[in-house]
Amino acid sequence: MRSAFRWSLLVVLLAACSVFADQLYTAVSFPVRLRLLPGQEYAVRVGPLVRVESNDGLLGSAERGQVALLAEEVGSADLQLSFLGIPVRRTEVDIVPRLHLVPGGQSVGVMMGDGVTVTQLARIQTADGRVRGPAEEAGILPGDVIRKVGSQPITHGAQLEAAVQEYGARGEPVPLTVQRGSDLIELYVVPERTASSERPHWVIGVWVREQAAGVGTLTFWDPVTLRYGALGHQVATAALEDEAGRATLGIGRLIAASIEGITPGQRGKPGEKIGVFTNGAASLGEIDKNTPYGIYGTLSAPIDSDAQPMPVALAHEIELGPATIRTVLDGQRVEEFEIQITGISRQAKPHDKGLQLRVTDRRLLAATNGIVQGMSGSPIIQNGRIVGAVTHVFVNDPHRGYGILAEWMAYEAGLDLHRSAFRSELPLAG
């Protein structure tokens, strides 16, 4: 009898410990940062041993170990979670209007880097019939990198062209800072007006190439501000960085790209999209932020797309299960393919591996064998919302990969409560 009592007591104690441990874990693992929509209820079970308090009228109800959060207006609030009266977690809650963005999927050429490289020199016939090479005469050589015109950094050929026209119209030499090896050289090139142009047009006799970082995918853009996000991860460049390690110079631009082929991925060997773009192509937009969570900037004009603005999912709205991605396999045609979201990390700060994915679409697997380079930035759609973007592939399993939450990318793009892109008058989804 006594032995049975002891075993019963042990079982009760173990059960109690299990309940204590489970509720303590629930409290300490509660998000430290949570975003909600006005009027949206967020219910979570915490257990009777956990007390949730708020001085901001955020608690809609708290009974039977379940807490319901409800806020009617945009703003912020704090939650304090206690376990057996001991504070264990403080949560910041932001109540934000629903953000609607246009999902991307278009392939883009990413032109990054400070300067343009001289590929060859040219002689031109001037308006007065002479033949000369202004750049050659000034001492420029093939392979030189033109870094600046005067004090203005050069990032693409269109800037150099505009400067040549400006100095030529004034009849002044163009002051160039040229990098040759590790040396910086100051040179002056006198533009010449060409004989072949009906309107005044000046040249210096160089062909240049921009610094191409490769092909990626546009994730989203805002139809109000034209701010965009792409890639979902950082582009490695030689650009200067700020103290936080983020490249912050206006050091690049996006141009349209066409996918002309695909190298399928293999175990231990990532595949890639083979993209074609022209260095002299018109810019889709400038790149003004190159961060660990993607590249960002402003489009020159709205992107031609059949997609309509779509709500951006908050972290707690994302579910395990079916989703789709938008990307290009051939030419410039954006298509949608099936995937599964297999893991979600609800972080307190941005990370480019907040989602885990598995490609399930048979046609996509047949073409790429999963996730390949150039697919980074492909928007992930679930339940009519933009939930994230593809960022990385598992090296040993190309069918699987990572994604970043679209919510974090939107904030990195500068689309926050102080921007017109957050519009509470748009209807909520779901």
C-alpha positions in Angstrom: 0.0 0.0 0.0 2.7 2.4 1.0 4.7 1.6 -2.2 1.6 2.3 -4.3 1.1 5.6 -2.6 4.7 6.6 -3.2 4.4 5.7 -6.9 1.1 7.7 -7.2 2.8 10.7 -5.5 5.7 10.5 -7.9 3.4 10.4 -10.9 1.5 13.4 -9.6 4.7 15.3 -8.9 6.0 14.5 -12.4 2.8 15.6 -14.0 2.9 18.8 -12.0 6.5 19.4 -13.0 5.5 18.8 -16.6 2.6 21.3 -16.4 4.9 23.9 -14.7 7.6 23.4 -17.3 5.2 23.7 -20.2 3.6 26.9 -18.9 7.0 28.4 -18.1 8.2 27.6 -21.6 5.1 29.2 -23.1 5.7 32.4 -21.1 9.4 32.7 -21.9 9.0 31.8 -25.5 6.2 34.4 -26.1 7.3 36.8 -28.9 9.2 39.9 -27.7 7.9 41.8 -30.6 4.4 41.4 -32.0 2.5 43.3 -34.7 -1.3 43.4 -35.0 -3.8 45.1 -37.3 -6.5 47.5 -35.9 -9.5 45.4 -34.9 -7.6 42.1 -35.3 -7.9 39.6 -32.4 -4.8 37.5 -31.5 -5.5 34.7 -29.1 -2.9 32.6 -27.4 -3.1 29.9 -24.7 -0.7 30.6 -21.8 -2.0 28.5 -19.0 -3.5 29.4 -15.6 -0.1 29.9 -14.0 0.9 32.7 -16.4 -0.5 36.1 -15.8 -0.6 38.7 -18.6 -1.0 42.4 -17.9 -1.3 45.5 -20.0 -1.9 49.1 -19.1 -2.9 50.0 -22.6 -6.3 48.4 -22.9 -4.9 45.7 -25.2 -6.4 42.7 -23.4 -9.7 41.8 -24.9 -10.2 38.8 -22.5 -8.2 36.6 -20.3 -9.8 33.4 -19.0 -9.2 29.7 -18.7 -5.5 30.2 -19.4 -6.1 31.9 -22.8 -5.3 35.5 -23.6 -7.0 37.5 -26.4 -5.3 40.7 -27.5 -7.4 43.3 -29.3 -6.6 46.9 -30.2 -8.9 49.2 -32.1 -6.4 52.0 -33.1 -2.9 52.3 -34.6 -0.3 52.7 -31.9 1.8 50.6 -29.5 1.5 48.8 -26.2 3.4 46.7 -23.8 2.6 43.3 -22.3 4.1 41.9 -19.1 4.0 38.1 -18.7 4.5 36.7 -15.2 4.9 33.1 -14.1 3.8 32.4 -10.5 4.0 36.2 -9.9 7.6 36.4 -11.3 8.0 38.7 -14.4 9.5 36.5 -17.2 8.7 38.3 -20.5 8.0 41.8 -21.8 6.5 42.1 -25.2 6.2 45.2 -27.4 3.0 45.2 -29.5 2.7 47.5 -32.5 -0.7 48.0 -34.0 -0.1 48.9 -37.7 -2.4 49.5 -40.7 -2.4 46.8 -43.3 0.2 47.3 -46.0 -0.6 46.4 -49.6 2.2 45.9 -52.1 2.5 44.5 -55.7 4.2 41.1 -55.7 7.1 40.8 -58.1 8.7 37.7 -59.5 10.4 39.5 -62.4 14.0 38.7 -63.1 16.3 41.7 -62.8 19.9 42.4 -63.5 21.7 43.8 -60.5 24.3 46.4 -61.4 26.4 47.2 -58.4 29.7 48.8 -57.7 31.4 52.2 -57.7 32.7 53.1 -61.1 32.6 51.9 -64.7 35.3 50.0 -66.5 36.8 51.2 -69.8 36.6 48.3 -72.2 38.1 50.0 -75.2 39.0 53.4 -76.7 37.6 54.9 -79.8 38.5 57.5 -82.3 35.7 59.8 -83.6 35.3 62.2 -86.4 34.7 65.7 -85.0 32.3 68.3 -86.4 35.2 70.1 -88.1 36.3 67.0 -89.9 39.2 65.9 -87.6 39.7 62.4 -86.3 40.9 62.1 -82.8 40.5 60.1 -79.5 40.0 62.5 -76.6 40.2 59.8 -73.9 43.3 58.2 -75.4 45.0 61.7 -75.7 44.2 62.4 -72.0 46.0 59.1 -71.0 43.0 56.8 -70.3 43.8 53.1 -70.9 41.5 50.0 -71.4 40.9 48.4 -68.0 40.9 51.8 -66.2 37.9 52.2 -63.8 36.3 55.7 -63.9 35.3 56.4 -60.3 34.2 60.0 -60.3 33.4 63.0 -62.5 34.6 65.9 -60.4 33.3 65.0 -56.9 30.4 63.0 -58.1 30.8 59.2 -57.9 29.9 57.3 -61.1 27.9 54.1 -60.8 26.7 53.5 -64.4 27.3 54.7 -67.9 24.3 57.0 -68.1 25.8 59.2 -65.4 29.1 59.5 -67.4 27.2 60.3 -70.6 25.2 63.1 -68.9 28.4 64.6 -67.5 30.1 64.6 -70.9 27.1 66.4 -72.4 27.1 68.9 -69.6 30.8 69.7 -69.8 30.8 69.6 -73.6 28.0 72.2 -73.8 30.0 74.5 -71.6 33.2 73.9 -73.6 35.1 72.6 -70.5 37.2 69.5 -70.0 35.7 66.6 -68.0 37.5 66.1 -64.7 37.8 62.3 -64.1 39.1 60.3 -61.2 40.4 57.0 -62.7 41.6 53.9 -60.8 44.5 52.0 -62.4 45.4 49.1 -60.3 45.7 50.5 -56.7 46.4 54.0 -57.9 43.9 56.9 -58.3 44.7 59.3 -61.1 43.2 62.7 -61.9 42.7 63.2 -65.6 41.0 65.9 -67.8 39.3 64.9 -71.1 38.2 67.5 -73.6 34.8 66.3 -75.1 34.5 66.6 -78.9 31.3 67.3 -80.8 30.6 64.6 -83.3 30.0 65.1 -87.0 27.3 62.4 -87.3 24.8 64.0 -85.0 22.2 66.5 -86.2 21.8 67.9 -82.7 24.8 68.9 -80.5 26.3 65.8 -79.1 29.7 65.4 -77.4 31.8 62.2 -76.8 35.1 61.4 -75.2 35.8 58.2 -77.1 35.4 55.4 -74.6 33.3 52.2 -74.3 32.5 51.3 -70.7 31.1 48.4 -68.8 29.2 48.6 -65.5 29.9 46.4 -62.5 27.3 43.5 -62.8 26.5 41.5 -59.7 24.3 39.0 -61.5 20.6 38.2 -61.8 18.1 38.2 -59.0 14.3 38.5 -58.5 12.2 41.5 -57.6 10.1 40.7 -54.5 7.6 43.6 -54.3 7.0 47.3 -55.0 4.7 49.9 -53.5 2.3 51.5 -56.0 2.2 54.7 -54.0 5.9 55.5 -53.3 7.4 53.1 -55.9 9.8 51.8 -53.2 10.8 48.2 -53.9 12.6 45.2 -52.3 14.5 42.4 -54.0 16.8 39.4 -53.4 16.2 39.1 -49.7 19.9 38.9 -48.9 22.9 41.2 -49.4 25.0 41.6 -52.6 28.7 41.3 -51.9 30.4 44.4 -53.3 33.5 46.5 -52.7 31.3 49.5 -51.7 32.0 51.4 -48.5 29.9 50.3 -45.5 28.5 52.2 -42.5 29.2 51.3 -38.9 26.4 48.7 -39.0 28.1 46.9 -41.9 25.4 47.9 -44.4 26.4 49.2 -47.8 24.5 52.5 -48.0 25.9 54.3 -51.0 23.7 54.9 -54.0 25.8 52.3 -55.7 23.7 50.5 -58.2 20.6 50.1 -60.3 18.2 47.4 -61.5 17.7 46.6 -65.2 15.4 44.1 -66.9 16.8 40.6 -67.4 15.7 37.7 -69.6 16.2 34.1 -68.5 17.7 32.2 -71.4 18.6 28.9 -69.7 18.8 27.1 -66.4 21.4 24.9 -64.8 19.5 22.5 -62.4 20.8 22.2 -58.9 22.5 19.1 -57.6 23.4 17.9 -54.1 26.4 19.9 -53.1 26.3 22.1 -56.2 23.7 24.9 -56.5 22.2 25.5 -59.9 21.5 28.8 -61.5 19.4 30.8 -63.8 21.3 32.0 -66.9 20.2 35.6 -67.4 20.9 38.0 -70.2 20.9 41.8 -69.9 22.5 44.7 -71.7 24.8 47.1 -69.8 23.3 50.0 -71.6 19.7 49.0 -70.9 17.4 51.5 -69.3 17.3 51.5 -65.5 14.2 50.1 -63.8 15.3 51.8 -60.6 18.1 52.9 -58.4 19.6 50.8 -55.5 20.1 52.9 -52.4 20.3 50.2 -49.7 22.2 46.9 -49.8 21.5 45.1 -46.5 21.8 41.6 -45.2 18.0 41.4 -45.8 17.9 42.5 -49.5 18.5 45.4 -51.8 16.1 48.3 -51.8 15.5 51.5 -53.8 12.9 53.4 -55.8 11.6 52.4 -59.2 11.8 54.8 -62.1 8.2 53.9 -63.2 5.6 51.2 -62.3 6.5 47.7 -63.4 4.4 46.3 -66.2 2.7 43.4 -64.3 -0.6 41.5 -64.2 -0.4 41.3 -60.4 -2.6 43.5 -58.2 -1.6 45.0 -54.8 -1.7 42.3 -52.1 -1.6 42.5 -48.3 1.7 41.8 -46.6 1.3 39.1 -43.9 2.4 39.8 -40.4 4.5 37.1 -38.8 1.7 35.4 -36.8 -0.4 35.1 -39.9 2.0 32.7 -41.7 1.1 29.0 -41.5 2.9 25.8 -42.1 1.6 24.2 -45.3 1.0 25.0 -49.0 2.1 28.3 -50.6 3.4 29.5 -54.0 6.3 31.4 -55.3 6.4 33.8 -58.3 9.5 33.6 -60.5 10.7 33.4 -64.1 11.9 30.2 -65.8 11.9 31.4 -69.4 12.3 34.8 -71.0 10.5 37.4 -68.9 7.3 35.6 -68.1 6.4 35.4 -64.4 4.8 32.2 -63.3 3.5 30.8 -60.0 4.8 27.5 -58.6 3.7 25.3 -55.6 5.9 25.0 -52.5 5.4 24.0 -48.8 6.4 26.2 -45.9 7.9 23.6 -43.5 9.3 25.9 -40.8 8.6 29.4 -39.4 10.9 31.4 -37.1 9.0 34.3 -35.5 12.0 36.5 -34.8 12.2 39.7 -32.8 14.6 41.1 -35.5 15.1 40.5 -39.2 16.8 37.4 -40.5 17.2 36.0 -44.0 16.3 32.5 -42.8 13.0 33.1 -41.1 11.2 30.5 -43.2 12.0 27.0 -44.3 10.7 25.9 -47.7 10.3 22.8 -49.8 9.6 22.9 -53.6 6.8 20.6 -54.5 5.8 21.8 -58.0 6.6 19.0 -60.5 7.2 21.4 -63.4 9.6 23.6 -61.3 11.4 20.5 -60.1 11.8 19.2 -63.7 13.2 22.5 -64.8 15.5 23.5 -61.9 15.5 20.5 -59.5 14.5 23.0 -56.7 15.9 26.3 -55.7 18.7 27.8 -57.8 20.7 31.0 -57.9 18.8 33.8 -59.4 15.6 32.7 -57.7 16.5 34.8 -54.6 13.8 37.4 -54.0 11.0 35.3 -55.5 7.9 36.4 -53.5 6.2 33.7 -51.4 2.4 33.9 -51.5 0.0 32.2 -49.0 -3.7 32.8 -48.5 -3.7 35.8 -50.7 -0.9 37.5 -48.9 2.8 38.2 -49.5 4.5 36.2 -46.7 8.2 36.3 -47.7 10.8 35.8 -50.3 13.2 33.0 -51.2 16.8 33.6 -50.1 18.9 30.5 -49.9 19.0 26.9 -51.0 20.1 23.9 -48.8 23.4 22.9 -50.3 22.8 19.2 -49.8 19.1 19.3 -50.8 18.2 21.7 -53.6 14.5 20.9 -53.1 14.7 22.8 -49.8 15.7 26.3 -48.9 15.2 29.4 -46.7 13.1 32.5 -47.0 12.9 35.9 -45.3 9.6 37.3 -43.9 8.1 39.9 -46.2 7.1 42.0 -43.1 10.8 42.6 -42.4 11.6 43.4 -46.0 8.8 46.0 -46.1 10.3 47.7 -43.0 13.8 47.5 -44.5 12.4 49.2 -47.7 11.4 52.2 -45.5 7.7 51.3 -45.7 6.7 52.0 -42.1 4.1 54.0 -40.2 5.5 57.3 -41.5 5.2 56.4 -45.1 2.1 56.8 -47.3 2.3 53.1 -48.3 0.7 52.1 -45.0 -3.0 52.8 -45.8 -5.6 51.8 -43.2 -8.4 52.6 -45.6 -7.6 49.5 -47.7 -9.7 46.4 -46.9 -8.3 43.8 -44.6 -7.9 40.3 -46.0 -9.3 37.3 -44.3 
